[in-house]
């Protein structure tokens, strides 16, 4: 089995959402390894150089921590998404091995990233969960692949609600925001709906149905 991965934002030396990350680490190790990891994120030693600005912390673990690294965070510039279809992909736990997603990225063409469609429903991009906006309402697909810590926090705090989204439903929304541990609603990657491109396969299916 691939090592599990936890990615945590550190802002000015402070861990963001540590309890959500802690819960996921414990839950993943318990489900996959039969034993909860004995590791307290609140005791994580943060080096002096990682206490300035926004830093990404990556923790690789199984039933114990194998590796920790810190690096300055550089936000990705994503302006377009290519829908890709994969009805077999599974990523319910955050693994270091992202080979399935990397393989799908080969289909992104000229777009900056992908939007994965599974069983006719919108899921995630290659690096984060999706929030769809309509006016002042914010929704996230209930058909997600990985329940991200930021996604769960926003749900718990009532800022977003779950809803089922087909590819067609997407084009009734105003905009799409990508969120993850490093990206919040107000700092997330915004993509215009007009810059989300349908999969050729999905277009073919639509034509056949009509």
C-alpha atoms as one frame of an Amber mdcrd trajectory, in Angstrom:
protein
   0.000   0.000   0.000   1.156   3.514  -0.792   2.062   5.808   2.066  -0.701
   8.108   3.260  -0.205  11.832   2.861  -1.395  14.817   4.839  -0.882  18.330
   3.467  -1.237  21.121   6.005  -1.073  24.871   5.680   1.182  26.755   8.065
   0.548  30.482   8.217   3.036  32.630  10.135   4.071  29.576  12.123   0.517
  28.472  12.971  -1.029  25.193  11.797  -4.340  25.751  10.011  -7.249  23.402
  10.824  -5.110  20.961  12.842  -8.085  19.085  14.324  -9.502  18.267  10.879
  -6.125  16.984   9.708  -5.632  15.038  12.924  -9.024  13.343  12.547  -8.320
  12.352   8.964  -4.903  10.920   9.830  -6.386   8.857  12.641  -9.373   7.710
  10.556  -7.305   6.746   7.488  -4.709   4.792   9.455  -7.439   3.016  11.432
  -9.466   2.027   8.347  -6.535   1.017   6.154  -4.064  -0.325   8.701  -6.295
  -1.431  11.557  -4.542   0.833  14.024  -4.829   4.585  14.575  -1.593   6.519
  14.200  -0.047   7.687  17.468   0.874  11.221  16.452  -0.229  14.590  17.817
  -0.134  17.334  15.191  -0.161  20.014  17.882   3.326  18.878  18.922   4.670
  19.104  15.358   8.070  20.835  15.487   8.054  23.714  13.000  11.518  24.931
  11.950  12.247  28.662  12.158  12.360  29.091   8.374   8.817  27.660   8.113
   7.360  30.235  10.506   7.288  33.041   7.943   4.566  33.521   5.356   2.513
  30.622   3.997   4.181  27.223   4.060   3.025  23.798   2.874   3.782  20.950
   5.255   3.675  17.401   3.834   3.522  14.436   6.208   3.970  10.901   4.871
   2.810   8.164   7.206   1.420   4.675   7.742   0.878   3.744  11.386   3.765
   6.077  12.180   5.194   9.194  10.557   7.798   8.342   7.923   8.706  11.773
   6.547   7.929  15.462   7.096   8.856  18.318   4.781   8.178  22.045   4.674
   8.219  24.232   1.566   7.113  27.779   0.696   3.658  27.745  -0.857   3.234
  28.962  -4.422  -0.381  29.096  -5.613  -1.108  27.434  -8.925  -2.513  29.551
 -11.743  -5.550  27.681 -13.056  -7.783  29.434 -15.578  -9.315  26.499 -17.454
 -10.439  22.938 -16.779 -10.957  19.962 -19.063 -13.638  17.485 -18.038 -12.348
  13.914 -18.081 -14.393  10.761 -17.458 -13.240   7.905 -15.246 -15.897   5.653
 -13.739 -13.398   3.454 -11.882 -11.191   5.992 -10.130 -11.009   5.692  -6.342
  -9.282   8.191  -4.061 -11.238   8.101  -0.800  -8.051   8.371   1.253  -5.221
  10.827   0.649  -2.377   8.676  -0.671   1.055   9.828  -1.758   0.536   7.676
  -4.858  -1.522   9.758  -7.288  -0.852   7.615 -10.366  -4.537   7.381 -11.361
  -4.897  11.152 -11.286  -1.579  11.699 -13.058  -2.761   9.380 -15.832  -5.966
  11.426 -16.210  -3.931  14.634 -16.431  -2.621  13.396 -19.773  -6.083  14.181
 -21.142  -6.134  17.854 -20.119  -5.046  19.051 -23.547  -4.566  22.832 -23.553
  -6.474  23.313 -20.283  -4.595  24.056 -17.063  -6.133  21.197 -15.076  -8.867
  18.568 -15.145 -12.363  18.223 -13.688 -13.073  14.551 -13.047 -16.492  13.103
 -13.894 -17.401   9.727 -12.379 -20.651   7.884 -13.114 -22.145  10.991 -14.686
 -21.397  13.248 -11.708 -18.896  16.038 -11.097 -16.257  15.123  -8.491 -12.935
  16.956  -7.940 -10.088  18.529  -9.869  -6.637  16.933  -9.786  -5.641  18.873
  -6.680  -8.732  19.995  -4.809 -12.441  19.896  -4.129 -14.919  21.944  -6.106
 -17.258  24.706  -4.939 -19.877  25.947  -7.391 -21.427  29.388  -6.964 -24.850
  30.673  -7.976 -25.507  34.192  -6.764 -24.753  34.160  -3.042 -25.149  30.390
  -2.725 -22.166  28.043  -2.561 -22.427  24.318  -3.278 -20.029  21.392  -3.345
 -20.624  18.129  -5.228 -21.874  15.308  -3.016 -20.053  12.942  -5.400 -16.560
  14.052  -4.304 -13.592  11.667  -4.536 -11.727  12.839  -1.433 -13.431  14.656
   1.416 -10.874  17.419   1.924 -10.317  19.029   5.301 -11.216  22.490   3.990
 -14.352  21.104   2.342 -15.462  19.488   5.604 -14.738  22.621   7.615 -16.790
  24.791   5.240 -19.659  22.290   5.401 -19.571  22.199   9.190 -19.478  26.002
   9.374 -22.442  26.313   7.004 -20.630  28.232   4.251 -21.312  25.566   1.612
 -23.922  22.838   1.112 -23.772  19.508  -0.711 -25.637  18.952  -3.949 -25.542
  16.470  -6.817 -24.111  17.915 -10.054 -24.112  16.439 -13.539 -21.828  17.990
 -16.179 -24.839  19.847 -17.621 -25.746  21.302 -14.212 -22.338  22.925 -14.055
 -23.180  25.332 -16.863 -26.097  26.800 -14.903 -23.683  28.076 -12.239 -21.856
  31.402 -12.116 -18.339  30.247 -11.275 -16.246  27.392  -9.946 -13.773  27.623
  -7.065 -11.123  25.017  -6.266 -10.434  24.585  -2.538  -8.004  22.475  -0.545
  -5.944  22.755   2.638  -4.018  25.631   1.085  -6.969  27.357  -0.614 -10.045
  28.818   1.109 -13.205  30.229  -0.483 -11.800  33.748  -0.590  -8.328  32.670
  -1.700  -9.236  29.697  -3.859  -8.634  29.260  -7.552 -11.578  30.747  -9.485
 -12.436  29.412 -12.927 -15.051  30.933 -15.218 -17.698  28.382 -16.179 -17.051
  29.242 -19.828 -13.492  27.955 -19.320 -14.641  24.464 -18.308 -14.500  22.250
 -21.401 -16.686  19.175 -21.807 -15.172  15.781 -22.478 -15.439  14.656 -26.096
 -16.798  11.329 -24.810 -19.532  13.114 -22.852 -20.474  15.161 -25.919 -20.754
  11.940 -27.952 -23.021  10.381 -25.307 -25.241  13.486 -25.363 -25.573  13.374
 -29.145 -26.515   9.690 -29.066 -29.194  10.339 -26.408 -30.716  13.154 -28.434
